Amino acid sequence: EFGEDVLDRLDELRVGILSGAFSKEKLTELARKLRQKRQQSSDPKLNRIIQEIELRAEVEIAKYSRPIRDKLN
């Protein structure tokens, strides 16, 4: 089920963030899956939750996509 898959991925991300070892690819895949589900859902509450998670994933992707010199400044 979609909900269980997303929760599993979020848990993997949480563990990865805490340990400092997660990949941009996992974040990108999560954001892609959320975007697809939001387009399919007619539930406004679910869409808002999905959009918030998707936004957070996109922010993290942007953080880890910056060149190293930008992170040092």
N, CA, C and O atoms as a GROMACS GRO file, in nm:
protein
  292
    1GLU      N    1   0.084  -0.118   0.000
    1GLU     CA    2   0.000   0.000   0.000
    1GLU      C    3   0.088   0.124   0.000
    1GLU      O    4   0.199   0.124   0.053
    2PHE      N    5   0.038   0.231  -0.060
    2PHE     CA    6   0.113   0.355  -0.073
    2PHE      C    7   0.154   0.411   0.063
    2PHE      O    8   0.269   0.448   0.083
    3GLY      N    9   0.058   0.418   0.156
    3GLY     CA   10   0.086   0.476   0.288
    3GLY      C   11   0.196   0.403   0.362
    3GLY      O   12   0.284   0.466   0.420
    4GLU      N   13   0.193   0.271   0.360
    4GLU     CA   14   0.297   0.192   0.427
    4GLU      C   15   0.432   0.213   0.361
    4GLU      O   16   0.534   0.222   0.429
    5ASP      N   17   0.433   0.221   0.228
    5ASP     CA   18   0.558   0.242   0.154
    5ASP      C   19   0.619   0.377   0.191
    5ASP      O   20   0.740   0.386   0.216
    6VAL      N   21   0.537   0.481   0.195
    6VAL     CA   22   0.587   0.614   0.230
    6VAL      C   23   0.638   0.617   0.373
    6VAL      O   24   0.744   0.674   0.401
    7LEU      N   25   0.564   0.555   0.466
    7LEU     CA   26   0.609   0.551   0.605
    7LEU      C   27   0.741   0.477   0.618
    7LEU      O   28   0.829   0.518   0.694
    8ASP      N   29   0.757   0.367   0.545
    8ASP     CA   30   0.884   0.294   0.547
    8ASP      C   31   0.997   0.381   0.495
    8ASP      O   32   1.106   0.384   0.553
    9ARG      N   33   0.972   0.451   0.386
    9ARG     CA   34   1.075   0.539   0.329
    9ARG      C   35   1.109   0.654   0.422
    9ARG      O   36   1.226   0.691   0.436
   10LEU      N   37   1.009   0.711   0.487
   10LEU     CA   38   1.033   0.819   0.583
   10LEU      C   39   1.115   0.769   0.702
   10LEU      O   40   1.202   0.839   0.752
   11ASP      N   41   1.086   0.647   0.746
   11ASP     CA   42   1.162   0.589   0.856
   11ASP      C   43   1.307   0.567   0.815
   11ASP      O   44   1.399   0.595   0.892
   12GLU      N   45   1.329   0.516   0.693
   12GLU     CA   46   1.465   0.498   0.642
   12GLU      C   47   1.538   0.632   0.637
   12GLU      O   48   1.655   0.641   0.672
   13LEU      N   49   1.467   0.736   0.593
   13LEU     CA   50   1.527   0.869   0.586
   13LEU      C   51   1.562   0.921   0.725
   13LEU      O   52   1.670   0.978   0.745
   14ARG      N   53   1.472   0.900   0.820
   14ARG     CA   54   1.497   0.945   0.957
   14ARG      C   55   1.624   0.881   1.012
   14ARG      O   56   1.710   0.949   1.068
   15VAL      N   57   1.635   0.751   0.994
   15VAL     CA   58   1.754   0.679   1.040
   15VAL      C   59   1.877   0.730   0.966
   15VAL      O   60   1.983   0.750   1.026
   16GLY      N   61   1.863   0.750   0.836
   16GLY     CA   62   1.975   0.800   0.757
   16GLY      C   63   2.021   0.938   0.798
   16GLY      O   64   2.141   0.966   0.805
   17ILE      N   65   1.924   1.025   0.825
   17ILE     CA   66   1.957   1.161   0.868
   17ILE      C   67   2.027   1.158   1.003
   17ILE      O   68   2.127   1.227   1.024
   18LEU      N   69   1.975   1.078   1.096
   18LEU     CA   70   2.035   1.069   1.228
   18LEU      C   71   2.176   1.011   1.224
   18LEU      O   72   2.263   1.051   1.302
   19SER      N   73   2.198   0.918   1.133
   19SER     CA   74   2.331   0.857   1.123
   19SER      C   75   2.423   0.933   1.028
   19SER      O   76   2.542   0.905   1.021
   20GLY      N   77   2.366   1.030   0.956
   20GLY     CA   78   2.446   1.108   0.862
   20GLY      C   79   2.475   1.035   0.732
   20GLY      O   80   2.564   1.074   0.657
   21ALA      N   81   2.399   0.929   0.705
   21ALA     CA   82   2.424   0.850   0.584
   21ALA      C   83   2.294   0.820   0.511
   21ALA      O   84   2.230   0.718   0.535
   22PHE      N   85   2.256   0.909   0.421
   22PHE     CA   86   2.143   0.881   0.335
   22PHE      C   87   2.172   0.944   0.199
   22PHE      O   88   2.258   1.031   0.187
   23SER      N   89   2.101   0.898   0.099
   23SER     CA   90   2.135   0.942  -0.036
   23SER      C   91   2.034   1.040  -0.092
   23SER      O   92   1.915   1.035  -0.061
   24LYS      N   93   2.084   1.126  -0.175
   24LYS     CA   94   1.999   1.221  -0.247
   24LYS      C   95   1.901   1.145  -0.336
   24LYS      O   96   1.789   1.190  -0.358
   25GLU      N   97   1.944   1.030  -0.386
   25GLU     CA   98   1.858   0.950  -0.474
   25GLU      C   99   1.733   0.902  -0.400
   25GLU      O  100   1.623   0.901  -0.456
   26LYS      N  101   1.749   0.863  -0.273
   26LYS     CA  102   1.632   0.818  -0.195
   26LYS      C  103   1.535   0.934  -0.174
   26LYS      O  104   1.414   0.916  -0.182
   27LEU      N  105   1.588   1.052  -0.145
   27LEU     CA  106   1.503   1.169  -0.129
   27LEU      C  107   1.430   1.201  -0.259
   27LEU      O  108   1.311   1.231  -0.258
   28THR      N  109   1.502   1.195  -0.369
   28THR     CA  110   1.443   1.225  -0.500
   28THR      C  111   1.332   1.126  -0.532
   28THR      O  112   1.226   1.166  -0.582
   29GLU      N  113   1.354   0.999  -0.504
   29GLU     CA  114   1.253   0.896  -0.530
   29GLU      C  115   1.130   0.918  -0.442
   29GLU      O  116   1.017   0.903  -0.489
   30LEU      N  117   1.151   0.953  -0.317
   30LEU     CA  118   1.038   0.980  -0.227
   30LEU      C  119   0.957   1.098  -0.280
   30LEU      O  120   0.834   1.091  -0.286
   31ALA      N  121   1.023   1.206  -0.318
   31ALA     CA  122   0.954   1.324  -0.369
   31ALA      C  123   0.875   1.290  -0.496
   31ALA      O  124   0.764   1.339  -0.515
   32ARG      N  125   0.932   1.207  -0.581
   32ARG     CA  126   0.865   1.168  -0.705
   32ARG      C  127   0.738   1.088  -0.674
   32ARG      O  128   0.632   1.113  -0.732
   33LYS      N  129   0.749   0.992  -0.584
   33LYS     CA  130   0.633   0.910  -0.548
   33LYS      C  131   0.522   0.995  -0.485
   33LYS      O  132   0.404   0.975  -0.513
   34LEU      N  133   0.561   1.089  -0.400
   34LEU     CA  134   0.463   1.176  -0.337
   34LEU      C  135   0.393   1.264  -0.440
   34LEU      O  136   0.272   1.284  -0.433
   35ARG      N  137   0.469   1.316  -0.533
   35ARG     CA  138   0.412   1.400  -0.639
   35ARG      C  139   0.308   1.322  -0.719
   35ARG      O  140   0.200   1.374  -0.750
   36GLN      N  141   0.340   1.197  -0.752
   36GLN     CA  142   0.247   1.113  -0.827
   36GLN      C  143   0.119   1.088  -0.748
   36GLN      O  144   0.010   1.098  -0.803
   37LYS      N  145   0.132   1.057  -0.621
   37LYS     CA  146   0.016   1.027  -0.538
   37LYS      C  147  -0.071   1.150  -0.521
   37LYS      O  148  -0.194   1.140  -0.526
   38ARG      N  149  -0.009   1.267  -0.502
   38ARG     CA  150  -0.085   1.391  -0.484
   38ARG      C  151  -0.168   1.419  -0.608
   38ARG      O  152  -0.280   1.468  -0.598
   39GLN      N  153  -0.115   1.388  -0.724
   39GLN     CA  154  -0.188   1.411  -0.849
   39GLN      C  155  -0.307   1.316  -0.860
   39GLN      O  156  -0.406   1.348  -0.926
   40GLN      N  157  -0.299   1.199  -0.796
   40GLN     CA  158  -0.406   1.100  -0.805
   40GLN      C  159  -0.513   1.117  -0.697
   40GLN      O  160  -0.625   1.069  -0.714
   41SER      N  161  -0.481   1.182  -0.588
   41SER     CA  162  -0.571   1.190  -0.473
   41SER      C  163  -0.672   1.303  -0.487
   41SER      O  164  -0.640   1.411  -0.538
   42SER      N  165  -0.793   1.277  -0.441
   42SER     CA  166  -0.896   1.382  -0.439
   42SER      C  167  -0.923   1.428  -0.295
   42SER      O  168  -1.015   1.506  -0.272
   43ASP      N  169  -0.845   1.378  -0.199
   43ASP     CA  170  -0.862   1.414  -0.058
   43ASP      C  171  -0.774   1.535  -0.025
   43ASP      O  172  -0.652   1.523  -0.025
   44PRO      N  173  -0.835   1.651   0.003
   44PRO     CA  174  -0.756   1.772   0.030
   44PRO      C  175  -0.663   1.760   0.150
   44PRO      O  176  -0.551   1.811   0.146
   45LYS      N  177  -0.706   1.694   0.257
   45LYS     CA  178  -0.620   1.678   0.375
   45LYS      C  179  -0.498   1.594   0.341
   45LYS      O  180  -0.385   1.629   0.377
   46LEU      N  181  -0.519   1.483   0.272
   46LEU     CA  182  -0.408   1.397   0.232
   46LEU      C  183  -0.314   1.473   0.140
   46LEU      O  184  -0.192   1.461   0.153
   47ASN      N  185  -0.368   1.549   0.048
   47ASN     CA  186  -0.285   1.626  -0.044
   47ASN      C  187  -0.198   1.728   0.029
   47ASN      O  188  -0.082   1.747  -0.007
   48ARG      N  189  -0.252   1.792   0.133
   48ARG     CA  190  -0.172   1.888   0.211
   48ARG      C  191  -0.058   1.819   0.284
   48ARG      O  192   0.055   1.868   0.286
   49ILE      N  193  -0.087   1.704   0.343
   49ILE     CA  194   0.017   1.628   0.414
   49ILE      C  195   0.125   1.583   0.316
   49ILE      O  196   0.244   1.598   0.344
   50ILE      N  197   0.083   1.529   0.204
   50ILE     CA  198   0.178   1.484   0.102
   50ILE      C  199   0.262   1.601   0.053
   50ILE      O  200   0.383   1.589   0.036
   51GLN      N  201   0.197   1.715   0.032
   51GLN     CA  202   0.270   1.833  -0.017
   51GLN      C  203   0.374   1.880   0.085
   51GLN      O  204   0.484   1.921   0.047
   52GLU      N  205   0.341   1.874   0.214
   52GLU     CA  206   0.437   1.913   0.317
   52GLU      C  207   0.558   1.819   0.320
   52GLU      O  208   0.672   1.864   0.331
   53ILE      N  209   0.532   1.690   0.309
   53ILE     CA  210   0.643   1.594   0.308
   53ILE      C  211   0.728   1.612   0.182
   53ILE      O  212   0.850   1.609   0.188
   54GLU      N  213   0.661   1.632   0.070
   54GLU     CA  214   0.731   1.652  -0.057
   54GLU      C  215   0.819   1.777  -0.050
   54GLU      O  216   0.934   1.776  -0.096
   55LEU      N  217   0.766   1.886   0.006
   55LEU     CA  218   0.843   2.009   0.019
   55LEU      C  219   0.967   1.987   0.106
   55LEU      O  220   1.076   2.033   0.071
   56ARG      N  221   0.951   1.918   0.216
   56ARG     CA  222   1.065   1.891   0.304
   56ARG      C  223   1.172   1.808   0.232
   56ARG      O  224   1.291   1.833   0.246
   57ALA      N  225   1.127   1.709   0.155
   57ALA     CA  226   1.221   1.627   0.078
   57ALA      C  227   1.295   1.713  -0.023
   57ALA      O  228   1.416   1.699  -0.040
   58GLU      N  229   1.224   1.802  -0.091
   58GLU     CA  230   1.286   1.890  -0.190
   58GLU      C  231   1.388   1.985  -0.125
   58GLU      O  232   1.493   2.012  -0.182
   59VAL      N  233   1.356   2.035  -0.004
   59VAL     CA  234   1.449   2.122   0.068
   59VAL      C  235   1.577   2.045   0.101
   59VAL      O  236   1.687   2.096   0.083
   60GLU      N  237   1.562   1.922   0.148
   60GLU     CA  238   1.679   1.840   0.180
   60GLU      C  239   1.761   1.810   0.055
   60GLU      O  240   1.884   1.811   0.059
   61ILE      N  241   1.694   1.782  -0.056
   61ILE     CA  242   1.764   1.758  -0.183
   61ILE      C  243   1.846   1.882  -0.219
   61ILE      O  244   1.961   1.870  -0.259
   62ALA      N  245   1.785   1.999  -0.206
   62ALA     CA  246   1.856   2.123  -0.240
   62ALA      C  247   1.977   2.144  -0.150
   62ALA      O  248   2.082   2.187  -0.196
   63LYS      N  249   1.962   2.115  -0.021
   63LYS     CA  250   2.074   2.129   0.072
   63LYS      C  251   2.193   2.043   0.030
   63LYS      O  252   2.307   2.088   0.032
   64TYR      N  253   2.164   1.920  -0.006
   64TYR     CA  254   2.272   1.828  -0.038
   64TYR      C  255   2.319   1.839  -0.183
   64TYR      O  256   2.414   1.771  -0.223
   65SER      N  257   2.253   1.925  -0.260
   65SER     CA  258   2.295   1.946  -0.398
   65SER      C  259   2.388   2.066  -0.412
   65SER      O  260   2.450   2.084  -0.517
   66ARG      N  261   2.397   2.146  -0.306
   66ARG     CA  262   2.484   2.264  -0.313
   66ARG      C  263   2.630   2.222  -0.320
   66ARG      O  264   2.669   2.121  -0.262
   67PRO      N  265   2.710   2.300  -0.392
   67PRO     CA  266   2.854   2.271  -0.392
   67PRO      C  267   2.911   2.280  -0.252
   67PRO      O  268   2.860   2.355  -0.168
   68ILE      N  269   3.016   2.205  -0.226
   68ILE     CA  270   3.078   2.199  -0.093
   68ILE      C  271   3.119   2.339  -0.046
   68ILE      O  272   3.101   2.370   0.072
   69ARG      N  273   3.173   2.422  -0.134
   69ARG     CA  274   3.219   2.554  -0.089
   69ARG      C  275   3.104   2.639  -0.036
   69ARG      O  276   3.124   2.720   0.055
   70ASP      N  277   2.981   2.622  -0.090
   70ASP     CA  278   2.865   2.694  -0.039
   70ASP      C  279   2.831   2.647   0.101
   70ASP      O  280   2.785   2.727   0.183
   71LYS      N  281   2.851   2.520   0.131
   71LYS     CA  282   2.819   2.466   0.262
   71LYS      C  283   2.917   2.519   0.368
   71LYS      O  284   2.882   2.529   0.485
   72LEU      N  285   3.038   2.552   0.326
   72LEU     CA  286   3.139   2.599   0.420
   72LEU      C  287   3.122   2.746   0.456
   72LEU      O  288   3.172   2.789   0.560
   73ASN      N  289   3.054   2.822   0.373
   73ASN     CA  290   3.036   2.965   0.399
   73ASN      C  291   2.916   2.993   0.483
   73ASN      O  292   2.887   3.109   0.513
   0.00000   0.00000   0.00000
